[in-house]
């Protein structure tokens, strides 16, 4: 999870009509514009982004808080939901990636080299998650949900991303393996079985740790009015996991590759730097054919950028439906500093590690990429350090009081 539980969202009212109307209008107009200017597929991906934003907000689903509460308090529901999401994800993605096509269209996974840059970058990203207050998807959906602190994190995230692109030649020259796909190396059935066994092992470990710490599994807080839950939230974590993996699969079907987030932040930063006279186009990272084309083209033609905008608007719509869209502009100084430092670490780390919690961890693992597993280990260790640093910046570390068992 992101830090949505600790960002002081206001008590819900029935609905916030103005932000609801603005978000809905922008989603509709955005989809219509993209359909005419860039084609039906990009418009559909923009809508998928909006649906991702709704699911992320209503399920409060992300990675930062769920990792923190497991590290600090042994609660594993969030991690178990992630393992369920990944287990369903490999069942959907691996056969399509092994075949190379989905619904008649070519598809490929996000498979990147595993090596030094991934270890260092993911570790930095993990610390940034805890100081910045969210991961990549968490930053976007909490910005859309009205968190002004996360706007600071997002701006620093973008700055860190573009700085990371400037340094990429140094990091990619360090020792690393070639891109390795477990689906290609092991075959479809062995790759599926191995991944399911590891997901089950991680889930089992969270159960053991939680029972030792609390005597039993901690029951989730369920809403009193179940009939209104699906429209107004909150959703159960399992529902969020299912929504995210199905929407990621829709992304694969429409774009030919899985969901990613942070390449857009680097692109936005590079375009902003170019606008003030910095020759980012001459940097090695932006000299490759694909990156040079993205830098030269309008941002409205970039799939990841439009999906990211969709996530923000979808989360705004969900927050308005939940009656919790009410930005608070006063930020404590220590929290503001943490947002800046955390955002810079998030952006820089994501570039080094070939992605974030979405592109490297979620989409990387369900692509069969070995670097996704390396990212998970290094980022989790970073989260341990980041969790211990949070009190220095006046940030909460959630714990459950023992009640006798």
N, C-alpha and C positions, 0 to 999 in steps of 0.2 A: 504494500500500500504506500501511497504517498503520505504526507503529513496532514491529510485532510482532517483527521481526528484532533489534531493539535493546533489548527489554524484559526480557532475561535470562530467557526461558522455560526451565525446567529440562529436562535431557535426558530423553527419553521413556522411560517404562516401558511395560509391556504395556497396562494400562488402569487408570484410577482408578475403582474400583467405586462408592464412596459418592457423589461428585459426579455420576457418570453416572446413578445411580439417582434422585438428587434432581432433576436436570434433566429426566429422562424423565418422572418422576411429575408434576412441575409443568407440563410441556407437555401431558400428557394431561388432568390435572385442569383446567388453564386452558381447554383447548379444550372440554371438556364443560360447564364453567360458562358460557362465552360462548355456546355453542350454546343453552343453556336460557334465559339471561338476555338475550341480545342478538340471537340468531339465528344460523343456520348460516353466513351469509356472513362475519360478523365472526370466528367460530370458525375458518373456513377461512383467513382473512387472518392470524390469529394463528399458525396452522401454517405458512403461507407465510413469516412472519417468522422462525420457528424454522429453516426450511430455508435462508433467507438467512443466518442466523447460522452454520449449518454450512458453507455454501459460502464465506462470508467467512473463516472461521477456517482451514478446510482448504486453501484456495488462498492464504491470507495476502493476500487481494485487497483493495485499497483504493487510495488515491491518494497519501498523504503520502510514504511511502518511495520509491515509484516515481518521483515527481516529483523528490525530493531526489537520488536516485542519478543521474538524468539531468542535473540541474543541476550536481552536484558532480563526477560521474565519467563522464558521457556514456553511461551504460547505458540503453537504451531499451526493454527487453522489457516492462516494466510499462505504459509509454505505448502500445506497439503492441497490447497486450492490451486496453487501454481503447478504442483506435480500432476494434478488431474488435467489441467489445461494442456500441459506438455504431452501427457499420455494420449489424449485425444488428438492433439496436434500431429504427433508422428504417425498415428493411424491414418490420418487424412493426407498428410503431406508426403510421406515416404513413397507410397505407391505411385503418386503423380510424378514425383521427382525421378523415380526409377524408370518410369515410362518416358519421361521427357515431355509429355504433353498432358493437357487437362482440357477436356471438352473441345479437343481438336486444336488447341492453341499451345505453342511451345512454352515451357516453364522451366525455371532453374532456381536453385536455392541460393541463400546468402552464405556462401562458403568462403572463408578467408584464412590466411595463414595463421598458425598458432605459434607464438614465440614471445620474445622479450617485450615487444611493444604491447601485446595483449595483456601480459602479466602486470606491467607497470600502469598501463592505461586503465585497466579494470580496477586495480587497487585504488588509484586516484579517484575513479568514478565512484567507488564504494564509499570513500570518505565524503566525497561531494554530495552523495545522496543524503547523508545524515545531516550535514551542515546546511546544504541548500534547501532541504525540506522536501525533496521529491526526486524521482528519477526523471527520465525523459518524458514518458507518457504522463506521469504524475504532475510534472511541471505544467504541461499543456492543459490538463483537465482542471487543475486548481486555479490556473489563470482564468480559464473560461468560467469557473465557478465563482469568481469574484475575489480571489486572494491577491491583494496588492503586494504582499511580500514576495509572492512567486513571480510577479512581473520583474522584480529586481533579479531574482534567480535566473529567469529566462534571458534577460539582457546580458548578464554575466556569462550564462551558458553559451550564447551566441558569440560573445567575445572570445571565450576560451576555445570554442570550436575553430574559429578562423586562425587564432594563434597556433593551434595544433596543426592546421594544414601547412603553415609556414615551416614547421619543424619536422614534417613527415619524412623527408629524405634521410635525416639522421636516424630516426627510429626504425625505419624499414630496412636500413643497412645492418641493423643488429641481428644476432642469430634468430632464426625462425624456421619453422617447417613450411613446406609447401601447403597450399590449401588441401585439406583432407576431408572427403565426404565419407562418412561411415556407411552410407547406403551403397556407394560405389565400391568401397574397399571390402566390405563384409557381405554384401548382398542384402536384399530387401528383408527376408525373414530373420536372419541373425541380427541385423541392425535394429529391427523392431523389438525383438526379444531382449536384447541387451539394454536398450533404452527403457523398456517397461520395468525390467528388473531394478535398474538404478532408481527410477522414479519411486517404485514401491519401497526400496530400501530407505530413501530419504524420508518418505512419508512415515515409515515405521520408526525411524529415529526420532522424528518430531513427536510421535505419540509417546514413546518411552520417556523422552526428556520432559514432556508436559506432565505426564502422570507422576514422575519422580518429584517434580517441582510443586505440583498442586494437588496431588493425590488422585486426580481424575482429569478428564478432558474438560476444558473450560467451555461451558455452554455459550453459544452466541446470543446476543441480545436480539430478540425477534420483535418486529413491530406489532403493535396491538391491532391495528386495522390492516389485515392482510389484503382486503379487496382493493385498497388504494396503493398497495406497495409497488406494483409494476409500473404505474404511471408516475407516481410521485416519489418512489424510493422510500427507504433503502432496499436494495436487492440483496439476497443472500450471496455470499462469496462464490458459491458453486455456480449460480446463475451468471455472475460476472465472468467466471472462467469459461463457461460454455459460449457466452456471447463473444468474447474476445477471440477464441480460437476459430469460431465459425466466420467471424468477420475477417480474420486474417486469411482464412481459406478463400473467402470472396476476393480479397486483395490479390492473392495468387492467381485466381481465375481471370481477373480483369486486367492485371498489369503484367503477369508473367513472372512475378517474383514476390516474395513475402513482404509483410509490413515492415517498414523502417521509419525512423523519426529524425535522427540527428544529422543526417547528411544535409537536410534543409537548413538547419541552423548554421552550418558551415557556409552554405551557399548565401544565405542572407547576410552573414557577416562579411563575406568576400565582396558582395555587391555593395554593401555599405562602405567598406574600406575603399573600394574603387571609386565610389562617388566623391570621396574627399581627397582623391589624388594618389592613393596607394596602388601601385601596379601589381595587383594580385594575380592578374592573368599571366605574369611572367614566372610565378612560382611553379616549382615542379609539380606540385599536387594538382594545380589547375591547368597544367599543360597537356594532360592526357586527353584523349579524344572526347571521352564521355563528359569529363568535368569541364573541359573548355566549352563544349556545346551548352552545358547547363548554365555556365557563367555568362555566356553570350545571349542566351535566350531569355525571354520574359519569365518572371517567376511563376506566372500563371500557367506555364507549360510544364512545370516540374511536378511530378506526381506526389512526391513526398511533401513538398511545400503545401500543395492544395489539401492533402489529407490532414496535415497538421493544422491548417486553418479550420478545416471541418471539425477536428477534435475540439478546438477551443469553442467554436460556436455550438457544437452539440452539448458540451458541458455547461455552457451558459444557459441553453434551453432546459437542460435537466435541473440546474440549480434554481431556475425560475419556477419550474414545475414543482420542485420541492419546497418552494417558498423560502429559500435561503440565499437568494442573490442580494447581498448587501455589503459592498466593499467597505473595508475599514482602512483609512489612509494613515493612521498613526502607527509607527513601527518603532519598537525599542532599538537603540543604537547597536547593542550587541547582536541582536537578531538580524539587523540590517547588514552588519559586517559578515555574519555567518552566511547570509544569502549571497553576498558578493563572492566570498571565498569559495563557498560550495559550488556556485554556478560556474566559476572559472575552472574548478577541478572537474566538474561534470563535462564541460565542453571539451577541454583539453584531453581528458581521459577517454572520452568517447571516440575522438579521432584516432588516438593511438591504438585503441582496442578494436578498431574496425566496427564500431557500433556501440550501442547502449544496452539497457535492459530489454529493449524490444529487438533491435536489429542484430545484436550479438547473442543475447541470452535466449529470449523467446523464439525469434525467427531463426537464429543461428542453430539452436538445438533441434528444432523441428525441420531444419534443412539438412540435418545430419552432419553439421560442421563440427569438427573437433575443437575449433577455437571457441565455440559456444560453451563447452564444458570447462575449458581453461578460464574463460571469462567468469563463469559462475564461481569457481573456487577463489580466484583473485579478488573479485568484487565482494564476496562474502567476508573475506578477511578485512578488506577495506571498511566494510560496514561495522565490523567489530571495533576498529580504531575510531571510526566516526561516531559511533554510539557513545564511546567513552569521552569524546571531545564535546559532545552536545552541552553538558552542564556548564562548561566554560563560557558558552555564549548565551546562557540563560534559556536553553531549549529543554523541553520536557523529555524525560525517558519514562514511558508508561510502565506501570507495574500494577499487579493485582494484589490486594491485601489478603493475607492468609486468614481463613475463618475457622481454623480448627482441624483441617485435614491435610 
